[in-house]
Amino acid sequence: FVFPKIFKFAAKSQELLFLLSISICFLFAMAFSYIGFSIIIGAFIAGVTLANLPYNLEIISKVKSLKDFFAIIFFVSLGMELVLGFTNSIKVPLIIFFLFVVCVKPFITMFLTSFFGFRKRTAFMTGISLNQISEFSLIIVSQGLFLGQINKNIFTLTVLLAIGTITITSYTIQYDEWIYSLFKKRLKIFDKFGESSGLEYTPRRQVNVILCGHNRIGYSIAKTMHKLHKGLFVVDFNPEIVKMMINKKIPCLYGDIGDLEVIERLPLKGAQLLISTVPNAKDNLLLLKEVKERNKSLIVYVTANQIEEALTLYNAGADYVILPHFLGGEHVSLLIEDFSKNIGNIIATKLKHIKELKNRQEMGHEHPKHH
């Protein structure tokens, strides 16, 4: 209750905001140290507190250079504490823990993700993105070594394990699609968990428009299709959105458009337009290739975040590529032209926009943050 008011005053000056943020970190660290806890815990609580303030993005941008500097010092100090002479004695435990983190942990993550209703592709991508130990573990072991609660062997084991697993994760993320293609036939067991099998509503009715991704952009498109009385079919990998579509009796399918099995189940026969709001170039290239082979007259709109990706998608046969950031500028230019003809439209547009924002807020939509 106190901090928001203090930071509201401090936010008027960028220098004051920076100094206050640093002061809060030191204050929490000292307070926790005084009551017998680690200064690391105090600093962590300070970070959580600052993250929940409305000025968190400004604070992050201001302390970034300081954070990077001390991160370098921290990792240098970790390297100086390593004793490689102990490597032979920890070789076996290191291999065992490494195999567990890299091979077993992803399957645990996949199982938990599937249990909450996500399909095998989403579960697999999540699993291989988290097959490393947390950087926070390095902070814990360094503090444990400083307090004398762990020995050099355990410290060296943890640091080497972090280096190895983080290195492996960098490559698994980079080649995630290729790795998935190798294992996807063996991952069908994960589709049996949870309730994904019942997350579809496919009545026999005419489908004019297929919408892949009922997100912030997709929501507006779905509203327009409803007004135009077009037969809409929604595909989304979020179980909650699919449940909402089922409750509204809107034909839908739960799945990821990057999954060939999902694409094969799309009602392409008779459809006139397919819109993908998913900004993943690889997924959209696969989607374009498959749907154009099945329905050559189908008009396909896809989404991209980069100009290079957009040009690649056009070369692959996309009829139009949505670039959300550029689209916003085009929309504003149209509004300016409209306002120049009738100044009264400004108030009407404002009231309509406020109503729309409140509706989206109730649905849990939020504009993406940029650091």
C-alpha positions, 0 to 999 in steps of 0.5 A, spaced: 500 500 500 505 504 501 510 503 495 505 505 489 504 512 492 512 513 494 513 510 487 508 514 483 512 520 486 519 518 484 516 516 477 516 524 475 524 523 475 527 517 472 534 518 476 529 518 483 526 512 480 532 509 479 535 511 486 529 509 490 529 502 486 536 500 488 535 503 495 529 498 496 533 492 494 538 494 499 533 496 504 530 489 504 537 485 504 539 489 510 532 487 513 532 480 512 540 480 514 538 483 521 532 478 522 537 472 521 535 470 513 540 471 507 541 477 504 539 473 497 532 472 500 531 479 502 534 481 495 529 476 492 523 479 495 525 486 493 525 484 486 518 480 487 515 487 490 518 491 485 515 487 479 508 488 481 509 495 481 506 499 475 513 502 473 516 495 473 518 496 466 521 503 467 525 500 473 527 494 469 530 498 463 534 503 468 537 497 472 539 493 466 546 495 465 547 494 473 544 488 472 548 485 467 555 488 470 553 484 477 551 478 473 558 478 470 561 479 477 557 473 479 559 468 474 566 470 474 566 469 482 563 462 481 568 460 476 574 462 481 570 457 486 571 451 482 576 446 483 577 442 477 581 437 481 575 434 484 572 432 477 574 425 477 570 424 484 564 427 482 564 424 475 559 419 476 554 423 480 555 428 474 553 424 469 547 421 473 544 428 474 545 430 467 542 424 464 536 425 469 535 433 468 536 432 460 532 426 459 527 425 465 525 432 467 522 433 460 518 427 460 515 429 467 514 436 464 511 433 458 506 429 463 504 435 467 503 439 461 499 434 458 495 433 464 492 440 464 489 438 457 495 440 452 497 436 446 503 432 445 506 438 441 505 443 446 507 439 451 514 436 448 516 444 446 515 446 453 519 440 456 525 440 451 525 448 453 526 446 460 531 441 460 536 445 465 537 446 472 535 453 474 540 459 474 537 460 481 540 454 483 547 457 482 545 463 487 543 457 492 549 453 492 554 459 492 550 462 498 551 454 501 558 454 500 559 461 503 556 459 509 559 452 510 553 448 509 556 445 503 563 443 500 567 444 494 565 437 491 557 439 491 558 446 489 563 444 483 558 438 481 552 444 481 556 449 477 558 444 472 551 441 471 548 448 470 553 449 464 552 442 461 544 443 461 544 450 459 548 448 453 544 443 451 538 447 452 540 452 447 541 447 442 534 443 443 530 450 443 534 452 436 532 445 433 526 443 437 522 442 430 527 437 428 527 433 434 520 433 435 519 430 428 524 425 430 519 423 436 512 425 434 510 418 433 512 416 439 509 421 443 501 419 442 501 417 449 501 424 451 495 425 448 491 420 452 492 424 458 487 430 461 481 432 457 484 434 450 480 428 446 473 431 448 475 438 446 472 439 440 465 441 437 465 439 429 457 439 427 455 438 420 454 445 418 457 449 412 464 452 414 466 459 410 472 461 415 477 457 418 480 461 424 487 459 427 488 462 433 483 465 437 488 470 441 487 478 441 487 479 433 483 472 432 478 475 437 476 481 433 476 477 427 471 472 430 466 478 432 467 480 425 465 473 422 459 473 427 456 480 424 457 477 417 454 471 419 459 467 416 460 460 418 466 460 423 471 454 425 476 456 430 482 452 432 486 453 438 491 450 442 489 453 449 484 448 452 480 454 456 479 458 449 476 451 446 471 450 452 469 457 451 467 456 443 464 449 445 459 453 450 458 458 445 456 452 440 462 455 435 465 449 431 472 448 434 478 444 434 483 443 440 490 443 437 496 446 434 497 448 427 504 446 427 502 439 428 500 435 421 495 431 424 491 437 426 491 440 419 489 434 416 482 435 420 481 442 418 474 442 414 478 445 408 472 443 403 468 448 401 472 453 406 473 460 402 478 463 407 483 461 412 486 466 417 492 464 422 494 469 427 499 465 430 506 469 428 510 462 427 513 462 421 515 455 421 508 453 423 505 458 417 509 455 412 507 448 413 500 450 414 500 454 407 503 448 404 498 443 406 492 447 405 494 449 398 495 442 396 488 440 399 484 447 397 487 451 391 482 456 391 482 457 399 484 464 400 490 464 406 492 470 411 497 468 415 501 473 421 508 475 422 512 479 426 518 480 421 518 483 414 523 478 412 518 472 415 512 476 411 516 476 404 518 468 405 510 467 407 508 471 400 513 467 396 510 460 399 503 462 397 500 467 402 495 471 399 496 476 405 501 477 411 498 480 417 504 484 421 500 487 427 505 493 429 504 495 422 497 494 422 496 499 428 499 504 424 495 503 418 489 503 422 491 510 425 492 513 419 485 511 416 482 514 423 485 520 421 482 521 415 475 519 418 476 524 423 478 530 418 471 529 415 467 529 421 470 531 428 465 528 431 467 521 430 473 522 435 468 521 441 464 516 438 471 512 436 473 513 443 467 511 447 467 504 442 474 503 444 473 504 451 467 499 451 472 494 447 478 494 452 473 493 458 470 487 454 477 484 453 479 486 460 474 481 462 476 476 458 483 476 460 486 479 454 492 484 455 497 488 450 504 485 450 509 488 454 516 490 451 522 491 455 
